Amino acid sequence: MAPPFLKSQEEYEKLVDSVDTFLLDCDGVLYHGKQVVEGVRTVLDMLRKKGKKIIFVTNNATKSRRKLKETFDHLGLNASLDECFGSAYASAVYISQVLNFPKDKKVYVFGEEGLEEELDQCGIAHCGGSDPVDREFKAPIDFTVFKPDDSIGAVLCGFDSWINYQKLAKAMTYLRNPECKLILTNTDPTFPTHGDVFPGGHFFAFVMPFFQLIGPTGSGSLSIPIVNASKRKPLVIGKPNKMMMDAILAHHKFDSSRALMVGDNLATDIAFGRNSKIRTLLVMGGVTKYEQVFGESPNEVVPDLVMNSFGDLAVLADASEQ
């Protein structure tokens, strides 16, 4: 059965009244590139005035919450630090509060400064990442320098523009310890920037043996060598995986039965809501086509509700001012 398509002010009012916590995808819901969706600023202000909790949920692992807030503020969305929840922070929270990571262990970071900043905020010791030693591109490789290190309790892989063989070799060496965990920030295949897309931290693998190892969520360009060589099935934090919600709930306490995930992508946003057992709202105008939900052969992942634009809720603010 096709989901309801909300179009009237009465339907909008009923929706807002039924939700205490709005989990919002960013690109495609709040803005497209640098262009904020019409009405969204008004909607966010209205929801805050009504006492609704807002959480911006993004798979971006390069930016800390501080940097995400700067981005949102630049767009005039007036976000608080507590409202920002990227996969970098989600990974740090998950490691710290869900895994109860031992205080005497370190995380080897396959990523950039934003990931390190969030680990610091959660009091997690780490190495690798932006360390100049690990950013050296040198040959020939001296393989005798790669030694096991039992102080490394996890290898954390995010987007890393400084990928090199040295980092891969170190990660592989640490993962020979069966107690060392392999964690991916997300499974996004590409990295959108400057009006184009480039290889992301996590390309999907179409090599069958690797696909069978990882499962249907896949993994990425930077993590494929590590996962394939180590034969490990990693923990994946970002959307659509429930680990992201586990991290959010470890930080934000709210009633899941009165929460709503709003997104434009069936495979990440809506699947994330379904996996987390919360209601979902799909907004059109993003990556999802009308036929994928209302066509003769709809996608197997369907939302609970649909509306044209999240900005359409601005009509409620206009009505309250009359």
N, C-alpha and C positions, 0 to 999 in steps of 0.2 A: 504494500500500500504506500502510495506517495505521501510524503510529509506535508503538513499544512504550510501554505505560503502566506505569511503575514503581510497584510497590506493596509489595514485600517487602524485608526487611532485607538479604537477600543481593544484591538488585538495587541497593540504595542503596550498599552497600559496594563493589560493582564499579564503580559510577559515580564515587564519590569517589576510589577508587584510580586511576582512569584520567585524572583531571584534576589539573593543577598550578595553573592559573589560572582563577578564577571571576570572570566579568564579570557583575555583577548590576544589573538594572534595580531601581529603588527602589520607587515607589508601585505596589502590586499584587503585588510579590514580597516585600518586607521589611515593608511596612506598608500600611494603608489609611487615608489621612488621618493622624490622630494615633494610630491604634491599631496597634501592632506585631503582626505575624502571630505566632501562637502557635508557640513553638519556635525562632524565628529567632535570638534572642540566643544561645541554646545552640549552634545550628548555626554561627554566625559564630565563636564562641569555640573550638569544636571544630576548625574548618578552620584557624584561626590556629595552634592548638597542633600541628596536623599539618604546619605549614610551607607551607600553601597560600597562594598570592597571591590577594588579594581586591581587586577594582576596582569601585567603585560608579559605574555609567555612567548619567548622566541628561542629558536635553535641556534642563534648566533653564539659561537663559543669564543670569538676573538675579543668581544667587549665585556668588560666588567659591568656591574650594575651602575657604577659611577659614570662610565662612558655611555651606557644606554640612556641614562637620565639626561646627559648632555645632548644626545641626539633628539630625544623626545622634547626637551625644552627648546631646542633650536626650531623644532616644528610647531612650537606653541601649544604643546599638549600638557604642559604643566605637571609632569609626572613627579611623584615623590620617589625617593630611593627604594622605599619598601614596596612600591608597586612594580618595580622592575625585576624580572626573573628570567634571565637568559640561561642557556645550557651550561655556561661556564660556572655560574653560581650554583645552578642545580647540581652539577657534578660535585662541587665542593661540599655542599650541604649533604648530598647523598653519602659521600665518603665519610664525612664527619659524624652525621647524626643517625643515618640509617645503617651503615656498615659498622659504625662505632670503631673507626680506624684506630689501631694502636698508637699511642703517643710516641712510642719508640721507633716507629716506622716512618719512611719517607715515600713520597710519590714521585716517580720519574715522569716528567711532563714532556709530552710530544705536542707542543702548542706554543702560544704566544703570551704576551704580558697580561692580557685580560684574564686568562686562566690562572696565571700565577697570583695575580692580585686577589682573586676570590679565594684561592687556597690560603693565602696569608690571612684574609679576613676571618677564615674559619679555623685558624691556628694549626694548619696542616703543614708540616715540614715537606719541602720538595727540592728537587734538583732537576737539571736539564733545562728545558724551556729556552729562555733567552740567555742562558749562560754562554758567554763568548766562546768558551772552549768547545761547546757543542754546536756552535754555528760555523765552525771552521770547515771549509771544503778543501780537503787535502788528499793527496795520493803520493805514493802508494799507501794503502792502509796497513798499519801494524796490528795484526789480529791478536798479538800477545797482550795488548793493553786492555782488552775486554774481559773483565773478571766478574764472576758472580758476586752479588752484594746482598746479603740477607737483610740489610737494613731497608731495602726497597720493598715496600709492601704492596705497591700497585704501579702499573704503567697506565697513564691517562693520556688518551689520544684525542686531540682536537685539530682544528685547522692550524697548519704550520707552514708558513711561506719559506722557512729555512730548512726544509727537509733535506737530509743528507744520509749517506750510508752509515756514518758514524752513529747517528741517532738510532737507526734501525738495528744496528748490531748491538748497541747497548741495551735497547729494549728487549731484543731477543735473548740476550744473556740473562737479564733479570728474570724473564718469564720462564726460564728453565727451573726456577724454584716453584714447585706446584702451589705454594701458599701465596705467591705473588699474583694479584688480580689484574686482569686486563679490562679496562673501562674505556668506552668511546663516548664522547660528549653528545654525538648525534650521528645520524646516517644520511645527512643531506648530500646528494651527489654533486651539486654544483655550488659555486660561490658567486652570487649576483653582485656586480659593481660596475659603475660607470656605464650603465645602459647595456651591459653585456653579461654573459655568464662564463665562468672559468672553473677549472677543476676545484671541487670543494675539499673539505677535510675528509670527506667520505664519499667516494665514487661507488656506485653499486657495482658489484662484481657479477660478470656474466660467465665466469669460468665455473662450470658445473660442480666440480669437487668443492670449490670454495663456497659456492652458493648453498650446497647441501650442509656444509659445516656451519655456516652463519644462520641459515634460515631465510625466510622471505624478506626480512628487513634489510638484508645486505649490509655492506660496510664500505669503506672508502679507499680513495686513491692513496691516502697516507697510511691507512691502517691495513690495507690488503696484504702487504708483505709481512707484517707482524702477525696478523691473524692466521694467514696461510702457513707460515713457517712454524709458528708455535702450536698450531692445531688446537687453539683455544677458542671457546665460544665466549665472546666478550659480554660484559654488561653494557647495555646501550641506554644512556640516560635520557636523551632528548625525545621530543614528540616523534612518533606516536606511542612511545613506550610508557608503561605505567610507572616506571622508575621516576620519570619527571614529576608525576603527580605525588609520588611518595616523598620526593624532595620538597615540593611545594607545601604539602601538608605538614611536613616536619618543621617548616618555618611559619607558615600561615595556618592558623587554626580556624576552620570554618566547616559548616554543615554541607557536605557534598550533595545532599538531596535538594539544596537550595542554591546550587552553583550551576553556571552555564558556561560552556566552552564555545567561543565565537571564532569562526575561522572561514577561510575561503578555499581550503584545500581538503578534499575528502581523505586523501592518503595520510596526511599528517595531522591536521587539526581535528577533523571529525573522528578519525580512527582513535586519536588520543583521548577524546572525550568518551568514546564508547569503551575503550580499554580501561578507562578510569571510572567507568560507571557513573558518569554525570551527563546531564542533558547537553545537547549540541544544537547550535544555530549556525547554519551555513549562509554566508552573504554572497550574493552573486556579483559579477563584475571583476572577479579575480581569476584564478586558474581553472575553476570548475565550470563546465558548460551545462546549460539547462538540460540537455538531453541525458547527461550522466545521472540526473536525479529523476527527471520526469519523462524520459524517453521510453521506448518500448523495451529496451534492455538496459535498465539502470544499473549503476555501479552497486556492487554487493555491500559497500559501506554507504549508508544513507544517514542524513541528519534527522534529528527529531523535528526541527523547524527550519524554515527558509525565509529570508527576506531579501529585498533588492540590495539594500545598503544599511550598514550599521548607523550611518548618519541620518537615516530616515526617522530614527527615534527622536530627533530634534523637535519634531512636531509637538511632543509632550512638553518640552520646555516652553515653546511658544504658547501653548494652551494655558500653562500655569501662570503666565505673565499677563493674561487677558483679564 
